[in-house]
Structures are given as C-alpha cells and as structure tokens.
Amino acid sequence: MNRWEFSHGIVGANAPSWLTFEVHRPYFDGAESPATAVQARSAILAARRFEHPSPGALRFGMTMPASYRRLLVQESRLTAYRAALPTDLPEELASPAWRRMTGAYRQHTELDRVDRAGLAHWLVAVCLPAAVLQVVPEDLGPEACRDQVTAGLQSARAATLFGSEGLSERTTAAYRVLADHPAPTVAHVQAVAAWGYLLARHAGDDSAAPFFLGRARELLKEIAGELTPFTHAVLTARLALREVMYAERQRDFGGARALLADVRAGIAELTAPDRDDELVLLETRRRLLDRHLEIVVRTGDAEAERAAVEEGLALDPWDVKIRMQAAQAHERAGEHEQALAGYLHAARLGPFGTAFALLRAAERARCLGHGEFARVLNERAFRAAPRAAATRDALVAACRDDGDLPLAELTERAAARDRELPHLDNWHYRMFAAYFNLGESESPGLYARLPSLAYEFAERGGERDEVNWQRLMPPAFRGNLIRESGLAEFAVDHPADLPEHLRTPRWNRLCAWLDEFDSCDAERRQQIAMVLYRLGFIKLVLELVPAEPVDRLRTPAELRLHHWRDLVRYVASVGGTVAAPETSFAIAEHPACPTHLRFVIAVVAVVFHARETRSLEEATRWRETGARALAELLTDPDRSAFEKTMMESRFYRSVSFVPFMAGDREWLARDMDRAEELARAVPAEGAYQEFLKRENLRACVESRSKECYAFGEDDRGDLLVAEALALDPYEPKTHIEVAEGLLRRERPREAADSFLRTARLGPVSTAFGYASAAECFRRAGLPVLAEDCYLQALRLDPYAISAARGWAAVATGGSESGGAGGEAGGAAAPAAGTGALAREYLADLESWGAARRAARQARVTG
C-alpha cells in the first residue's frame, strides 16, 4: 500500500497508522499484507473457507474479543474503518473479500445452512459480533445442532457472546446447547472442549471442567477414523491446550509441561496438506508455544524461556504478545536496554497491551537514567488509554516527580470520562480547547488562550485596545492540533460546519456573528476576523475580507482591517512563496492612516525586510518611519504609561534588526538594552496587562539570547534562554533554543531531552522535536531511543525523508555514535525488530519522491 498517502492527515495514538493497518489489515478491510500477524490471518482463512465450503474443515481455534476492532480504530485513528456490520464500511475502502462478505451478509436470510455457517465464522474472524448475532439471533435447538453444520452456527454464536459478554447467562446457555447434548462431530469436539476451557479459565467453580474436557476427548476418539491425520493431530493439540490450562489452574505445572511437550513433538512433525491448512498449522504451533512459554516462565526455566522466545519471534515477528514475552524475558534477566527495545516494539504492534507496554518501557527507561524519555512514554501511554487508572497514575506521578503540578492536575481532569462529550477526555483538547471550539484551555502555557482573548475583545464590541499579544501562531497550528489529537470531527473549513454536539455557547455566538458579517462596519469585521485567524481559519478570513485597492480605503477602521488582512496573508505564506505585505506598506503612506497603525506597519516592515529581502536600506527607511511615529505616540497625553512603555520596548526589539544587519554590535546592544530595560519596567495593572508584560519580556529575553549567540556570547545566551524558560516552561520553541545551546557545546544526550520536551509540548514542532531528539540520541550512541523517536516523527509526518533515513540507519545498525557525549562508543547496536521494514519504507518513499519530481519536471518542460 502507499503508506504515506494512506496515512496523510491521520496520526495514530502511538504507532504510525499505516503500521497498525498493515499488521492488522484483515480486520480493517478483509485483505492481507506481508506484515499481517498470524492471528489476524483468521479472517483470510475464513474467507477461503466460505468460498470453498467443507463441513468439518478446521478454522482458527482462537477468536478475539468484541473490543478488539474498537481498539484498533481507536489507536490507529482510522475512523473511516469503524464498523459494527459489514455494510458499515464504505465500498471504496473494502477489499474484494470484504465486498463478498458484505454481499453475503445482505442476503444472509436466504443462504443455505452451509453458507450461513461459513458467513457466521467469517464475521467472528473479522470481529463483527453484532453482525454474527444478526445471522444467528437466538440459540438453535439441541436436536438441530446434532448436525455438524448447524452446530457450527451455534458455536459461532456462543464464541461471539463470550467475546462480548464474558461468561454471562446467554454465553452459558449458548455453550450448553452443544456441551450438554454432544454429537460425534468436529464442531462438537471443539465446542465441548472450549466450554471446559472457559470453566477452567474463567469460572469461579472449575470443578466441572475435567468432565467436559474428558467428554471432548471421548468424542474425538469416536470420530478418529473419519478424520485425516492432519485434522486429528490439530484437534488433539487443541484439546491438549485446554487440558494444560486446567492443569495450570491446579498448579500441576510438571504435568502440564509434560503433556504439552508430547503434543508439540507431534505437531513439529506435521505437514499441512494445502495452503489453507498451513495457516491452521501455523496458528496451532503459535498457540502451543505460547502456552509452553507461560509454563516455563512460571517454573523459572530461563534457558527454556529464551529458546521459546526465539522460536516465537521466528514464527510470527509481528505478534504483539511474543514481543511482550521477549521484553519480559529480558527484564527478568536484568537486560534493561533489550527490555526497553522489546516493550517499545510491542507497543507499536498493538492494540492489545499498547498502554501496558509503554508503561513497562517507561519503567525500563527510567531505570536506565532516561527520565525525560520515560515521561514522554508515560504521556503516550495515557493518550493511548486515557481512562485506565494505571496510565493516569503513572503520568501524574511522573509530572509530580518533575515538579510539574499544573500538568499533573490536568491529567487527573482529562482522565474523567464524559460519555456525552468524549472529546473532553482528550489530552490535546484539555490543553488547547480554545483552538478547537472556543472551550476553556487548561494548558498553563502563555498561548493556549489566544482565541479566547480575541473572542472576548470581539464580545465587548466597541472597546478597542491597541496593545495586545504579539504571538502569531503558525498557520498549520490548528490542522496539526486536530491531526495529533485524533479529533477529526473538528476539521472544518467554516465554523458553521462544526457538528452541533461539539459546539460551545461561544462557538454558536461566533456563528451568529458570521451570519451578520456582511452588514458589519469595518471595525466590527476586524474584530470577528481576528477571532477567525486565531482559530486557524486563515482562508476564510481572506474570503470574507476581499482585497481592496488602498486608494479606495477611506477611514482608519478600513485601513486597520486591510492591514490585518494583509498581515494574515503574509504570515500564511511564510515557508512557501512569500506574499509581501505591500498593501500594508501602502496603507502606511495613506493620508488617513493613524499614527499608531503607521507605527505598527513600520515595525512589521523592518522585520519583513530583515528576514525576506535582506535590504538594509529598506529596513533602515522603515525604522526611521517607525521612530517618528513612536515619538509622536510617546507625547500623546491620552495614552497610559503601560501603553507607552510597551510600545517602546517592542519597537527597539523589532528594529534592532537594522544594527544586526549592519554588523554594528554596539548599536545592537544599545537597542536591546533599551528594549529589555523597558520590558522589565512595564507598569502593568491587572491580570491581562501582567500577561502582556510577561509575554513581551519572554520575547525580549529570547531575542537577546539570539543576539548573544550570534556574537559568540554563549554563556550569557544560555542564561537568557533559561529566563525565557522560567517565564513560560510550556513554550516548545524555548526548549529548542535550550537544545541548540547544548548542541553547540557538543552535548547531544542532554539536547535530546530538550527536543523531547519540545515534542511533548506540541503540536508546535512535535514532529521536529521527535526527529531532532532522534538525531541527538543517534549521535549519543543510543539507537533504541533514536529509533523510537524516528518512528514517532514518521507517525506525525510520514513524508519526512530524513527521519526515514535515520530510522533505516539505526534499525539496521548503520549509524555510528558521534561526538562528545556518546554513551556507547563505537558503532551503535541496531535497534530490535524493524530493520527490513525500515529499509523497505525508505526505498518506497525515495521511489515515490523521485516519481513525483520526475512528473513535476515533465510538466515544466512539457
């Protein structure tokens, strides 16, 4: 499959969505991939058995619980594949096999008994319990079930009820139809043995289990002459598995191990007669090995445990359970790094046990001294299973250990379930609710409430405050936030498109404002447009406020509105073909332009020319324009001391680009000294002014740090970055500054931790944070940590070619630890388990990129 196009816009909770899809593909759309785990192939075999029915033909002996499909969709966030019935899957997503199943399901009442039974077992295999109970809506009579085909229908119903309800009254009744009235058929042998197993494993009273297991064995003897050697051997092995479970419950581990050894020896010599039975044999060997492994662990046989783990990994490298068992074996042996690698790999292959695997990985990471990496794993475990007490408690403890009480409290609130509004359980929503639907953001960071602040200004209507916050969030912020959160319902192009159940009262009020937008005056339009921009509706702002020639603008309000539109257009273009704010430059020359607006535009112009045109002449000219406007504003008696001090501080910080471009260190220092002096002296009153003062001071000391680094004053630069971090510890960009300072000192291991903080405080720079952390871990000789970070970067950005190359290098042992701070020395050991996949992914991505470049070149030259 085309992995990156498939997963574009879809971010799994932990593993890349394409990886979850490939490992578990039969559950999603009925098809198979090279990476499909053994258990997931049950659906493949069921499809073949339906097309070529043979009563008594063996199917897989193990079925998944009803929650499995839901967990797959939840963790992969491939919500388009959410289905309770075959007909729920859109036809364009269904494989040919799934379409065949859907067609059979639509006419299931018209099918003969053989096809109905085949369909029921197929639906069991793809984990659609509601559909099974539509095909077999009630228990069939004991007399009818003496027929093998009808017994197969009843056993499908019984297995489904257990997967959905556990050992309920309905489950018991369904199994007792077969177990209390057995007939000598393959279906009855398996159903009676299954009932004995369920009693041994799940019932409070297991005293009846030996009776039913013995009855199953007698039935098998009775029909032995009618069976092929292959079928008889597999049924014998399956029955032995049930008996072993009972022996384990009686703590007869010696007897269980001996019985299992005999059966495994017989199965080892078995040859499947065809490709369908090869799947049956593979599943049988995997289940026998799993039981054997559990027993040798219980009996403390470390040597047998290692041999069994190696055999299991060879049988099914994509099976999450064997990966967990391998990791646990390493942990018991005190091999913490190998255990960490194993748990991380198991977490990628979920969904069963994803959160548990991440919690175990976090413990191993912490044991190895990787505290920040452990905290990231705790957060990922919580996001994978936010309502599990274990993930909540682990993350709360990790936050408190770091002294991060605000996020500890937020975690506790996010863990509370709200059935009517499930998005309230989402970590990202709790942090940045204002950006989703003007809800109440709970992040302690400076910029979490910007849309709410813009809304509150608009709500007050006539009040206009010319001093507000400076931060313009990246254009991709809203999109990244929705992708990373998995809350795809919030991905709308217009506020009116948001579903009603996701709206807040504020959102409804915004929609009402938009209904009246065309009749509003220019000042009111700007207020509403600012809310839209802060929410990330950039395209909508440009549509609602069409461009106007500057010579047609008349009033200060119109000039302010069109400067704002031009600024939005410019900011949205950064990173691509830059749209110069020429309209704003013309507005500054307009006779009706207010002094304050001219001041703002002049400052913007200096920054624009410094960053984009590199024209010292233009930057200087606009600095002079801004200085004249500032001088006029500072003499205005109607402006408060707060406004004047704030404007002057911002002015000197922004126009310091001029001496920087000129290479005049002394002039630059004077500008920045003045900006910093004023930033610290702002006479703020009230919470809002204190917020603006703090935001301005943070920006100022951050700029000063860049000044110091540019002129080789690294020690002072580090002190200023530390101050910026103290002003807002939750700003991802500042953690990048810390990391870059550490890299300048050749300390990649410590830099990796700062990049990890950037990643977990996203969505600004989440993928960048993971990719950069991966490079640092790679340089530090820590390939296991590097591989996980590369994969997390690809989870967020499947097109990231540098991350794909890095993953391939560490997964195959091709990287070398580098520079000071390397903790391993020499060549880094390969990370476990994904080398072939990493090489294949890189090759496919490079081929895909080359094809796109060739097509683009052909269009240009054609």
Protein Blocks (a to p, Z undefined) as FASTA:
>chain_A
ZZklmmgoiacfkbcfklmmmmmmmmmnopacfklcfklmmmmmmmmmmmmgcehiacdf
bdcdfklmmmmmmmnopaklgcfbfklpcfklpcfklmmmmmmmmmmmmpcfklmmmmmm
mmmmnopaklmmmmmmbccdfklmmpmklmmmmmmmmmmmmmmnopafklmmmmmmmmmm
ccddfklmmmmmmmmmmmmmmmmblklmmmmmmmmmmmmmmmmmmpcfklmmmmmmmmmm
mmmmmmmmnopaklmmmmmmmmmmmmmmpccfbfklmmmmmmmmmmmmmmmmmmmmmnop
aklmmmmmmmmmmmmmmbmklmmmmmmmmmmnopaklmmmmmmmmmmmmmnoklmmmmmm
mmmmmmnopamlmmmmmmmmmmmmmmbmklmmmmmmmmmmnopaklmmmmmmmmpccfkl
mmlmpmklmmmmmmmnopacfbfbfklmmmmmmmmmmmnomaccfbdcfbdcdfklmmmm
mmmnopamlmcfbfklpcfklpcfklmmmmmmmmmmmmpcfklmmmmmmmmmmnopamlm
mmmmccddfklpfbfklmmmmmmmmmmmmmmmgoiacddfkklmmmmmpmklcfklmmmm
mmmmmmmmmmmnopaklmmmmmmmmmmmmmmmmmpmkbcfklmmmmmmmmmmmmmmmmmm
nopaklmmmmmmmmmmmmmmoccedjklmmmmmmmmmmmmmmmmmmmmmnopamlmmmmm
mmmmmmommbmklmmmmmmmmmmnopaklmmmmmmmmmmmmmnhklmmmmmmmmmmmmno
paklmmmmmmmmmmmmmmlmklmmmmmmmmnopaccedehiangpaddddehilmmmmmm
mmmmmmmmmmmmmmmmmmmmZZ
